[in-house]
Every structure is written in C-alpha cells, then in structure tokens.
Amino acid sequence: MRKIIVVGNGMVGYKFCEKFVSKSNMEHFKITVFGDEPRPAYDRVHLSEFFENRDAKALEMAPRSWYEEHGIELITSERVTDIHRASKKITTTKDLHYKYDYLVLATGSSPFVPNIPGVEKKGVFVYRTIEDLESMLAYADKIKAKRKETIKAAVLGGGLLGLEAAKAVKDMGFEPHVVEFASKLMPRQLDTRGSKVLQEKIESLGIHVHLSKATNKILGKDTITGMEFGEYDKLDVDMLVISAGIRPRDELGKTCDLKMGTRGGILVNNKMQTSDPEIYAIGEVALLNNMIYGLVAPGYDMAEVAINQILGIKEIMMPEDIDMSTKLKLIGVDVASYGEPYMPIEKGYSIIYENKTKNLYKRINISHDGKKLLGGILIGDASDYNMFHQIYLNSLPIPDDAEELIIGSRGEGGSSFGSVMDIPDIAQVCSCESITKGAICSSITEGGCNNLSDVITKTKATTGCGGCKPMVVDLVNETLKSLGKEVKETICEHFSFNRQELYDLVKINRVADYEEALNLFGEGHGCEVCKPALASIFATITMETPNKQHAIQDTNDRFLANIQRNGTYSVVPRVAGGEITPDKLIVLGQVAKKYDLYTKITGGQRIDLFGAQLHELPLIWKELIDAGFESGHAYGKSLRTVKSCVGSTWCRYGMHESVTFAIEIENRYKGLRSPHKLKGGVSGCIRECAEARGKDFGLIAVDGGWNLYVCGNGGATPKHAILFAEHLDDATAIKYLDRFLMYYIRTAGPLVRTAPWLEKLDGGIEYLKKVVIEDSLGIAEELDREMQSLVNKYECEWKQAIEDPNIAKRFKHFVNSDDTDDNLVFVPMREMKMPKAW
C-alpha cells in the first residue's frame, strides 16, 4: 500500500481526504491525518456561529466515525515536528515516527500578532480556533460577573475576519469597536465608496469604527484597560481581539529545507508540488504564483490537483489566473466582489449604483468597448452575485446598455441577465465543490436525478457556503422543463400542490379550516410551512382574521403584533395616508407614557410603540380602539401602508389631492391578506415625495389624472415599480388596482413579493396589462367581485380580540399562570429605553 500522510486537519486537509476517497480505490492507499487541535476538522468560515449555540459539533465537517468508515487514521492533539526527506518519514511531538510515500502539507495559517508593547496582557485574544472562542467567552463571563456597566471590547483589524470578530464581540454583549490601520474597512476587497457604505451599515448596527489608527501600546498593568494610538488618542477597552491578518504555518518547510518564499509560504508549482516532488503543499501554507490564497475555494482546488497528481492524472493542474471572487454575509450584511473590483482607467469604466438610505452599493466594471464585464462589488444586496460571477468568468454577452445589469431590464419587467441555461457547461457553478453547470444538468439528464434534493446528494453542489443555491435551483428547474418534466414548487411535503392550486381547491370545495384541507388534499400532521400558507389562503378567500384559526398562524399573526428581539411586542395602529388628528396624537403619547414604550415614527408615516409585554397588548389596544384607532397590520402579510405627500391641499407644486386618495386606497385594502406584505404610495406630483415607485403599487399625479406603477419594492432587493397605465381618473385607478391585486393574490407563491412575481410571470408587464386592462382571460368582472367582497367583509382583528374573552386568553406569557415575564431587561437610550444587548 502507498502511504499518504496529511499534516493538518483544517478545512483543506479534510477536503483532501473527502475528495481522495471519492476518486480512488482505498485498498491501494493508507491515509494518516495529523491535527494539532483536539477535534476533527470544522468549518472556520462560519466560526462566528459558535456564539449562537456554543455547539462545536454543529461546525464539524465530518465526525471521527467518517474517518474510520473510510479507513483513514485520524490523530488529533498531535503535532508533526520534523520531516526527514531522505528516509521519507515524519516525527511527532511524542517522538513517534511514520513513513510516507507522499506527504501533503495542509498546515494552513496562524493569526498575525503585531509586535505592540503590552500585547501579552490578559484580555488580549486572537480569533482563529474554537478554543480561542471558548477562552474569549470565559473571560467575558468573568468581566460581566464583576461589572454591571457597559463593557467595551475592541477588534484590531477591519478586514473579513476582523468584522466577523466584531460580530462575535457584539454577540457576547460587549460594546464593539473596530480599529483599522487603513483609511477604510476591507481595504483589499472594497473601493472607498463601497467601504463607506459598509461602514455606515455596520455603525447603524451599533459597532463603532475607528479608521487610520496605528496602535502604539496596550494599556494596563497585567490586564488590558485600553489602547493608545497617540499621546492624547486613546480608547478604553476591557478586551481586545486581534484579527490583523494571517501568516502561513510554514515552519515544517523551513526545517526540512524546502524552497520558501521570501516573505513566507512553501513554494509550489502548478501541480502543488514543493521543491521535493513527493511533498505537496495545499491551502494557506502554499505559495503559488507568488501569492498566499486566503479563501477556501482555491484551497479546495489545490487539494483536487494534488490528488490527481498522486493518482497519476498529470494533466490536472492549477490555472495561472485564480479566481478570488467571494460572497460573504458579514454581520448580516451581504458583501461580494468578483473579477477586478477596482478598475484602472486604461482597462475600462465603472457604473455605480448607491442607495444610502438602504446601505446599498453596486459597482460593475465594463471594458471600453462595452462588451465585457470585468468585475465588480456588491454591498447590502448580493442576490445577483452568482449571475455576475458567471458572466465575468465566461465572458458572456451583456446588454448594450450595461446599466441594466444593475437596475434591471424594465421594459418587459424581466431580468437583463438572460437564461441561466446560457452559461456554458464547463462553467463552475459551485466553487466550493468545483461543480460545473454540465455536472448539475447531466445528473438529471443522465444520472437519474429528479429534483433538487437528488442533485445535491449526487453532486454535493450547495453543501459548502451555500451561495450558489439560487443558481443551482434555476438550473435544476430549467433542465427538468427541457425534458418535458413537470417542475412543481409544492408548499411542503404535506401538500403536493403549489399555492395557486391550493387556493383553487379551497375556494371550489368551500373548505372551512386547515384540518379539513389537510384531510382532503394533504397527508400527515402539517408543519410550520404549510400552516401559515393555508392561513393566508383562507384569509384571501373569506377575509377571515387570524383570530379564527390562531393555531396555524405564525407568531406575529397569532398575537397580532411583531415580536421583537427580547420577546416584547410592538404596537402599530393604522394612520391612513399619514394623516392623524391632534387628539389621536395625544392618545398615542399617553399610551406610550403609561406603558413605558419606546416610540418611533416609521418610514410608512405611522407611529410604532415598542416594548409591550404580551399581557399588555389587549390593555393597550383597548385604549387605542376606544380612541378610534384600529389595527395597522404591521405584523401581517397584508397591506401595510399607503404613503402620501401633502399634495395639492398644502403643497404649491401639488397637482392632485394625494392625501385624500391615499386614505381612500388604504381604507379600501386594509386587512387584505396576500402572499407577502403590500405597500403603496400616492405622490401629488412628479417630485415623488411619497416614494410611490418604490412600492408594490404607486400613483403619481400628472396632468390629466394619475399614472399607475406596479411591482416595485424596497428591502434587500430594491426594484423600481413599472409604469402600468397613464392619465387615469380615481375610479379607473382603483378598478385596475383591484384586478392587479386580486390576480397577484391568486397566482403568486407563498412569501413572493410583487416584483419577483412579475419577473417570473410569462410575458412580464405586457401580459399583466392584457389581463388587467384588456381582460384577455375574461376574468376581470370576477376579479372585481372578489375584491369588493373582501372589502365588504373587513373587520378589525384587534377589536375582535378585546371583545372576545376566549381570544383574550391567548395573551398570557404562561398557559397555567398569570405571572408576567420577569426576565426582560432594558437599558437607557437617549430619553427612552431599548432591550439590553444579548
């Protein structure tokens, strides 16, 4: 047997083993793996998730039993100290000797700790291993036990790992501070404007950012008390996490005289061979093309190449240009870069979209002839990253007007990217597992796969970081369609129907409740996916409120309020069109003061009262309803608000009375349940102060009436609404809105907003116009009747709740006790309060 020794059991070392056993007959090989740490390989990319559940097992890439099942000897808590190249053996810290035929060095990297005076003090940590995190948590608990006031912790380094460490610090309940030597965050990946957008988003989450700071000294006697940047420039902190870069763990290469890089790293060729052809180096220890690659995907590719070389497949080698594109979610914020994120002026030009109100930044770099996408940056919304990446990698054609890649092709309401099937078969879709489009499609056409689950099991696509899943889903669906197979997005395993089919079945059979629907059309006991979906269907057919079938609602609908991060709830009465009387304003203030609620004006022109305990909700709503308020449905998949400007009543530019019309529309559709939330806007002129084109439907006053726009939305994936009809009078505008909303309600999938619904609708906006305006399907009158029926059946669900003693019983923290929740802790914020950080 040939003996392979792998030194290092990190992500790349494990991936070498996994790929090797899938490619080779293990009867001819014996693999022994050494790992410094006491546990098998785990996912360092998602290391910060350890703070959420403190479960190291959840991060494991494979249990010990996996190694045993595949005949691999895993030796943990044991470090290799020497390589004896002449005799082809290694020595460990316990003076054990092992012979090898091939040696694979996957020792990875270690944190770079700058030589700052005082860096050895207690309370200074690095952010690399689970043991590091456990030490940080233990130290944090010790500090918290002694002090009750706000505790500050700093992270030295504003790169990828530094921002992950900042999230960890925040999750521990500390006041986080990021200290970066450069003048911007993520200086290697982002341009200045993109970095600024990221900084603003991070600061809005309560993380303080200090740029252009060179740390001179760690303050304190034996324990850290602060950081000094200059004589009068200091930051008091109780803990410091160093995340200032990495250094390859290349000491084994030095001791056995392998060729090294001048600044570290073991020199390798494109076969991943070191200067000794029977010793390979992969991952962050390998210096390839004069670079250390700190991403996991290139490390996995290196493992693949080394395996093929060992197995005699010599033509498989690392390419000269290695793709460093990456998509991450840092502190809950999407950040992605691909190709050349920066654009030298001699190569091409850049198109930039920036929305500071939503912390969104998109940059695409285009060749001078306008035909090639050369790279780009996405911050705040990276949903299009996979397609951008494929266009860049495969030099796919781009629209004549390249800006459509960012803002979309609005003419037909569709995507400007074209079909996912246009990507060449050799295109790598899943970079973590090196899975091509061809492999995914052939697993269906030739490999017997019949659905997404089969494809994932066979190919392992999406099992790494998961960023490629949207594209894999599209490829699976399009391939199945090309074979004439039905592609059906069913609600869940308990119903073999999609939402539209269930809507029709419930309506035609006059089904009254969930249990009846399950008995007639489903199987099993149901789940947390199909229950709210059916609840939405019942509401959109009969206008029943969540009070009738409260057991199948999600948490927010069950308690008619949005649950907040500390278990309290928010109260949002309806303020149609943003118009409110002074008397009602006074009542809101009195209620907020009486129940000590945090008060904020929302973006939809309403007032949100935060911090209500469950048992207080009926008491608060009793006072509000007595004052003339009703539910604002801020918790529901229903109409939220119809925002308005002051219009011609007050504004000298106003062309029509937008407030009156907004109130009429909001009162018409209030309580209307739908597949996703709905928002509207009415602007009195083209200055657009109500932001009507950022809504699911919007009306803008022009000479001769209203222009109607549909299928826009804000959020993580903003879309401008599209012009639907022009110069409408009030009655016609409402008629078209009735039909548009009913058609959406009947045909959209669960949790699909109007913008993505339109993008998937065959024929796009032109088809929708034919259905709604021209009545091409002959259903216009039916849609009119259905909407009017729902409007006529409206009831305020909070009025029901406070008048019905049986409903009121739901609003208790404990089923068998009237005790309240004594664990809630608030801290001051300006002149009000906020939940204490977790």
N, C-alpha and C positions, 0 to 999 in steps of 0.2 A: 504493500500500500504506500502511496505517496502521502507524506505528512505535510500538512499546511498549518502553520502557526499564525494566528491573527493576534497582534498586540494592540489591544484597545477594544473595548466593548461599548462604544458610543453608538450613535445612530448609523454612522457609515460602516463601522465594524460589524454591526448587526446586519445591515443591508447586504454586506458582502456574503455573510453566511446564508441569508434567506435566498439571495439570487443563485448562490452556488448550488444549493440543494435542489433548486428547481431546474437546473441545467445539466446536472451531472449524475452519473450513477455512483452513489456514495460508497459502493463496495470497493472502489479503487482509491478512495481518499479517506484520510483521517484528519479532521479539523479540530484543533485545540485553540480556544479563545481565552485570552487573559484580560481581566478588567481590574483596574485599581479600586473601583468603588465596590461596596458590599452587595450591590444589587445588579440584576441583569440590565441590559440596555433600556433606556427610557427616552421619551420624546422631549428633547431640550427646547424645541421650537415652541412648545406650549407649556413651558416650565411654570409660567406665572399662574396657570390654572391650579397649581398645587395650593395656592392660598384660598381657593374657593372651597375645596373639600378636604385638603390635607391628606389625600389618599395617593400615596406613591404608586400603588398598584395600577391606578387608573392611567398613569403615564407610561406604563410598561409597554414596550414594543412586542415582547413575547415573554411568557413565563419560563422558568427554568425547565419545565416539563417539555417545552418545544425543542430545546437543545437536545434533551435526552432522546426524544422521539426520532430525531434526525441524526443520531449518532455523533453529535458534536459535544466535546468535552468543554464545559464552561468553568473556568477557575476565576472566582471573584476575590476581592481583597488581596490581590497578589500582584506585585509589580515586577516587570522584567527589568533587570538591572544591566545586563550585558548581552551583546551579540558577538559570537565567535564565528566570524565568517569562514575561516579556514576549515573548521571542523563542522560547520553548519549546525550550530546548536545555540541555545539561549540559556541564560542563568537568571533565576528569580531572587527576590529578597530572602527567601528561605533556603537559598543555596541549592535549589532544585535545578536539574539540567534536562532540557528537552531538545531532541534533534528535529530538524526540519528539512524538507526538500524545497519548500517555498515559504518565504517569510513575508507577511503582509503587515506593514506598519500603519495602523489607523489610530494613532495616539492623540489625534485631534489638537486642541489648543488649550492654553490656560489663560486666565484673565491677566491683562497687563495692569500692574500696580505701579503708578508713578512714584518716583523717589521723592515724596513730600515729607518733610520733617513732621513726625508725630503719627505717621500712617500706621504704626504698630499699636496704637492705643485701643483700649476696649471700646466696643461700639462701632468699629470700622469693619466692614464686611465686603466680600466680593460676591458676585451674582452669577453662579455657574452651575452648581450641583444642588441636588435635593438636600444634602447635608448643610450646604450654605443657607438654604432657605429655613431649615429647621433651627439652625443657630440664630438666625435673624428673629424668628418667631419667639424663641425662648428669651432672647434679650429684650424684645419688645414687651413681653409679658412682665418681665422683671421691672422695667421702667414704669409701666402702667400701674403696677401694684404700689409704687411709691408716690406717684404724682397723679393728680386729677385734672390739672390744666392741660391746654393744648400742647402736644409733644411734636416737635419738628424733626423731620428726617430729610437728609439730602442725598441725591444721586449724582455722582461725579461722572458726567458723560451724557450727551444728548443725542446719541446715535440710536440704532434699533434696540439694542439690549438695554441701554440706559432708560429709554421710555417705557420698556416693559418693566424694568425695575421700579420706575416711578409709580406704575400702576400697583405693583406689589406693595410698595410703601403706603400708598393710599388705602389699599385693602386691609392693611394692618391697623388702620385707624389713626395714622400719623398725618400731620400737615406736610405734604410733599413739596420738595424744592429740587429742581433740576439745574445743575451747574455745568455749563458747557464752555470750553475754551474758545471755540469758534464763534463767529458772529451770527450763526443760525443753527437751528436744530437739524439733525440728519444731514450734515454738510456734504457727505459723499453721495447721497442719493437725490437730494432735492435742490431746486434752484431757490433763489432768495424769496421770490413771491410765494412759491409753494410752501416753503418753510414757514413763512409768516402766517399763512392761513392755518397750517398745522399748529403753530404756536398759539394762535388765538383760540382755536378749538380746545387745545389742552388746558389753557388758562381758564377757559369757561367751565371746565370740569373741576376747578379748584386746585390745580397744580401750578405752582409758581415757577417761572422760568428765569434764569439768570444767565445771560449770554456775555461773551467776551470776558470771561473770568478765569484768571490764572491763579490757582490755589498755591499760596506760599507756605502755609503752615496749618497743621491740625491742632486746634487749641484744646487745652485741658491738661490736667496733671497725669493721671493714669487712664482716665476715661474721657472720651471726646465731649467737648462742650461747644465747639464751634469750628468755623473755617475762616481763615484770614486770606484775603485777596490783595490787600494793600494796607498801609498803615491805618487808614480810617475806614476801610472797607471790609466788614466782617459779617458773617452770618451765624447766628446762634442755632445749633442743631444738637440733637441728642443721639443721633445715629447717622452714619454715613455708609452708603453702598457705592462701591467703586465699579463702574462699568465703562472703562475708558479704552476699550479695545481688547484685542487678543494677541497672543504670541504663540507660534507653533511649538508644540511639545516635541522638540527635535533632538533632545539630549542623547537618545539611543543612536541616532545617526552620527553624532559627533564622536561618541566613544568608540565606534567601530570604523571610523574614517570613511564614511560615505561622503560623497560630494555634497556640500551645503551651499545655500545662498548666502551672500554677504550680509544680509540682514535677517538671516534665519530661514528655516524651512529646508527640507530634504529635497535636493534637486532630482526631478524625474523627467523622463521623456514622454512622448505622447502614447507610449504603451504602459505608462505608470511604473516603469522600471526605474530603480535608482541606479547609481553607478555600479552596483552589483546586480547583474541581470536576474538573479534568483531572489532578490529582495524588492518588494513593491511598496510604494507609499501612496496612500489614498486619503482624501479628506483634507482637513485644515493643516496637516503636517506636511503636505506635499507642495513643493514649489514648482508649479507648471506655468510655462510661458512667462516666467519671471513674476508670477503672482501667487498669492495665497487666496484661495476662494473660500469665503466665509459663509456661503449658502449651502443648504443641504442638498439641493438638486445636483450641482456639479459633483459633490461628493459621491452621490449615488451613481452618477455616470462613470466616475473613476472606478468604483467597485465593479461595475459591469465590464469595463475594459480589462481590468486586472484578471477577472475570472476568465474571460475569453482568451487572454494571452496564456494563462496557466493551462487551459484546455486545448491549446494549440490552434485557436482560431486567430491567427496573427493579423488578419486584415481589419479587425475591430480596434480602432484607436481613438484617442481624444481629438476633437477638432481643434484647429488653430484658434478659431473665434468661439469663445464660450459665452453662452447667453447668461447674463446676470440679471435678467428681468425678475421681478419679485412682486408678490402681492401679499400684504400682511394686514392684520387688524390690530393696530396699536391703541391700547387704552380705549377700545371700542370705536376707533376711527379708522376707516379704510385708507390705506396708503399703498400705492403701487407705482412702479416705474418699469419701463421696458425700453429695449434698444438703447439709443443715445438720449438720456434725459436732458442733457444740455445740447444746445445746437450752435456750433461755430458758424458764423455768418457766411463763411465760404462754402458751407455744405448745403445750407437751405434756410428756411424761415420757419417761424413758430406761430401757431394760432392758440390764443389763450382765452379760456372762459373762467371767470371768477365771480362767485356769489358770496360776498362777505356775510350776508345775513344768515346764510346756511353753512358757512365754513366749507364751501366747495371750491375746488380748483382743478381745472383740467387743461393740460397743455399737450398739443401734438406738434411734432416736428416734421416738416414736409420738405422733400427735395425741391430744388429751384424750378424744376420743370413741372412740379405739381403732381407727379405720378407715383411717388413712393412715400410711404410712412416710415420715417427713420427712427422714431422713438417718442417717448412722452412721459408725462407724470399725471397721476390721478390722486386726489386727496378728498376725502369725505364721501365719495361715491366711486367705487371701483367695479361696479357691476358689469361694465363693458370691457374690463381688462382682458379677459380671455380672447375676445374677438380682436381687439387692438393688437394683442401679442401675436396672434396668428397672421394678421395682415402684415405685420412687421417681419416675422420670421420667414414668411413665404412670398414676400413681395407681391401680395395680392393687389389687384387694382383698387383704387379709391375713387370717390366721386369727383367730378370736375370741380365742384365747389367743396373743397376739403373741409370747410367748417361744418358741413353736415355730419361729419364723424363725431362731432361734439354735441351739436344741438339737435341732430336727427333730421330725417327727411320729412319735412312737414307737409309736403304737397299731397301725399296719399296717406299720411298718417302711419307709415310703416318705417321699418329700420333702414338706415343707409348702409348697413353692412352687407346686405345680400344674404344668401342662404349659407348656413353652416356647412352644407354639403359642397360648397365651392372650394373648401380647403383641400389641398392635395392629400392623398392617402399617406404620404410619408411625414406629414406634419405631426409634431409631437404635441398631443393634447394634454396628457398628464405628465408633467416634467418630473414629479417625484418618483414615479414608477417607470418613466420612459415609455409610455404607451402612446402609440400613434393613432391617428384617425382610422387608418386602414385596419389596425388590430381591433378597434372597437366595432367597426362596421362588419368586419369578417366574422367576428364572434357571433353575429346574428345571422349573416348570410351563409356561413359555412360551419359555424361552431355550435349551432343548436340553441343559442340563447334566444329567449322570447320576451324578455323585459329587462328593465334597468338592473334589477337585483341579480339576474343571471349574468349580465355583462360585468358587473362589479366583482362577482365571485370568480369569474373566469379570468378576467384581465387584471384585477386589483386597481383599476382606474378609480380615482376619487378617494382612495384609502389613505393618502398621505395628508397633505394640508387641506384637501377638500376644495380648493379654489377652482378646480376645473369642472366641478359637478354640473353647473348650468349648461356648459357646452356638451358634456357627455350626455345629459338628458336629451338635449336637442338632437344630437347625432343618433341616439337610440330611436327616438320617435320618428325622425325622418327616414331612417333605414327601414324601420318596420312598415312605414307608409309605402315606401318604394316597392316592397314585396307584396303589397296588397293586403297587409295585415292591419287589423283594427288597432288603433292606438287610443286607448281609453284611460283617461285620468279619473279613476274611481275615487269616491270620497275617502274610503278606507277599506280595510279587509272585511268589514261587516256589511258593506253595501257594494254590490258590483255595478254601481251606476255613478255617473257624474252628477254634479249639482243640477244641471238643467233637466236631466232625466228624472231625478227625484222630485224636482219642482212639479213637473207634469204629472207624475204618478200621484203625488199627494193631492194635487188640485183635482184631477179627474176622478179619483176614488174618494174624494171628500174625507181624507184621513184626518182625524181629530187630534192625535197626540203621537209622541215619539214611540211609545210601546206598540201602538197599532202599526206604525210604519215599520218598525223592526220585525214584527210578526209577519207582515205582508210581503215586505221587499228585502229583508235582511236576514242575518243569522248571528248567532252568538248573543252577547250581552251589550254590545256597543262600546264606545270608547270616548275619550276626551276630544277626538277629532270630529266624529260624526254627530255627536250630541249638539254642540253649538251650531254645526252646519244645518241640521234639521230644525233647530230653534229659529234660525234665520229664515228658513223656507216657510215655516208656519207663520212667522210674523209678516213676511212679504205677501202672503196669500190672504190672510184673515185680519192683519193688523193687530193680532193679539200682543199684549205686552209680555215682558219676561216674567211677570208675576204668575201667569197661568201655569207654566211648566218650568219653575225655577230650578229644578234639579238638573236640567240639561243645559243650563246656561253656563258660560264661563264666569270666572269670579266677578268681573266688573258688572256684567249684566245681572248676575244673581243678587248682588247687593246694590244695584242701581247707582254705582259710584266707582270712580277709578281708584284702585288700591295703589298706595304709594310705597316707597322702598322700606319704610319702617312699620308697615302694617296698618297705618291710618288711611283715611279716605279723603277724597276731595269732593267738594260740593260746587256744581256749576249750574246755576239757574239760567233759563233761556232769556236772552236780551235781544229780541229780534231786530236785525238790522243795526244793532249797536245803540238803539235809541232807548233811553231809560229816564224816568221821571226823578226829580229830586227826592220825593218821598220814598221811592224804591231804593235809591242810593243810600238813604239814611237807614233803611231797614237792613240792608246788607252790612253796613258798618256796625249797626247794633248787634246783629247776629255774630259777626266775626269777633267783636269785642267780648260778647257774652261767653262764647265757647273758645276763646283764645286761639283763633285760627289765623294762619299765615294768609295774607291777601295779595293777589296779583292780578293785574289786567292781562288777559290773554291776547294772542295775535288775532283772534276772531272777534274782538270787540265785546268780550264778556268779562265777568269778574269771577275768579277762581278762588275758592276758600279751601285751604289745605290744613290737614292735621286733625280732622274729625275722627273720633273713635267710632267703632261700629254701632254701639248702642246709642250714640248721639245723633246718628243720621236721621231717624224719624223725628226726633225733637227739633232738629234744625229745620227740616223740611216742613214741619207743621207751621213754624213761624213764617217761613218763606211763602208757602201756599196761601196762608191767611192774608199775606200782604199782596197777593196777586201774581206771584211767580209760578212757574211750572218747570218741569224737568228740562234741562238743556241737552240731554242725551250725549253728554261729553264722553260717556263710557261705552256707547253703543256703536255697532256697525250700522250706522244710520246717518241721517242728515245732522251735521254738527251746527254749522253757522252759514248765514248768507251775509257776508261782509258788505258794508256800504260806505261810500263817501257822503258828505253832506248834500251833494247835488245842487240842483238849481234853487233849493229853498234858501240857502245861505251863500253858496259859492258864486263869485262873479263869473267863473268860467263854466258853471254847470249848464248843461243843455237839457237835462230832464230831471225829474224828481226821483233820484235814485233811492233815497231812504224809504219813501212810501212803497216803491216797487220791491225793494229788498225785504221789507217787512211782510208784504203780501206773499212773496215767494216762500220766505222762511215759515210763515204760519201755514202755508198750504202743505209743505212737505215735512213739517215737524213730526218726529216719531216714525218717519218712513224707514223701515229696515231694508238693508241691502247687503250684497256680498261683502262690501267693505265700507268704510266711512265715506261720507259725501260732504263736500264743501262747495259753497257757491260765493259769488261776488257780483255786486252791481256797481258800476262806476258811472258817474254822471257826465263824464266827458272822456276824451282820449288821453287825458293826463293819467288816468288809471290809478287813482289813489286807493281804490278798493282791491287792487291786485287781482282783478277778475280773470286774467289769463293764466293765473297760477292755480286755478281751481278746477274741480270736476265739471262745473259749468259756470259760465260768466256772461254777464251782459254789459255792454259798453254803449253809452248814449252817443248817437251821431245824428246828423241832420236827417230827419225823416223817420226816426224811431230808434230801435235797438239793434246792435249787432250781437248775435249769439255765438259764443265759443264753447266748445265741449272737449272733455277728455284731457284736461291738464291736471297737474298736481305738484305740490311741493315735496317735502320729505327728502329721503336719501337719494331718490332718483327723480329729480325735478323734470317736468315736461311742460312746455307751453301748450295751453289749450289751442285748438284749431278752429278757425272761422267756419261756422256751420251754416248760418243764414244771416242775411243783411236786411236792414231797414224794416224791422218787424214792429207791429203795434203790440201793446201789452197782451192782448188776448192771444194773438198768434204765437208770441214768445212763450207763453205758458203752455199752449197746446203742444208746441214742439218739445218743450221740456218734459211734459207729461209722458209723451211717447218715448223720448230718448231714455228717460229714467226707467220706465217700465221694461223697455227692451233690454236694457243693461241688467236689470234685476232678474229677468227671466233667463238670460243666456250666459252670464258671467260665472266663473268658477268661484269657490269659496276664497275669501280674502284676496280677490283680484280687483284692484282699483280700475277706474275707467280708462286710464292711459294705457296700461299693459293690455287691458281687454281689447281696446281698439287696435293695438298693434298686431294682435293675434286674429283679429276679425278678417276673414277673407273679403277682399275688396276695399278694406280700410274705410276712410271717411266718405268716399263716394258711394259705397254700398250703404253706409249708415244713412246718408242723405236720402237715398232712394226708398229705404224702409220707412223713415220717419216723415219725410216731406212728400214724397211721391206715392207712398203707400204701395210699394211694389209687391209686398207679400199679402196685401189685402187684410191686414190686421190692425190698421190704425184705429178704427172705431172700438175694437176690443181693448186695445191699449188705453184709449181714452176712458172707457167704462171702468177698467180695472183700477186706474189711478184715482178716479173720482170716488170709487167705492172705498179705497183705502183712506182717502182724505176724510170721508164722512165717518169713518169708524175710529178716528183718533181719540185716545183717552190719555190723560197724564198718568203715567205709571206710579209716580210718587204720590199723587193724590189717592190712587188705589191703595197704596201701601199704608198710608197713615190712617185710612178709614176702615181698613180690614184688619181686625185683631190677629187673624191667622197669619197674614202676611207679615205683620209687625213682629211676630215671634222669631223670624229669621235673623233679626238684627241684634244678636247676642254673641258675645265672644265665646261663651261656653254653653253647650246644649243643656247641661244639667245644673247650671248655676247662674245667678245674676251678677257674679263678680265681673269686674272690668279688667282690662289688660294693664297690669301694674309694671310691666317691663319696658314701657315706652320711655325713651329718654330724649329730651330736646335740649338744644343749646341755643344761646342767643345769636341772632343775625340781624345786624343793624337795630331797628326798633321792634323787631318781631322775633321769630324763632324758626329753627329748622331741625330736622332729625339729627341726632348725634351720628357721626360717621361710623360705619361698620368697622 
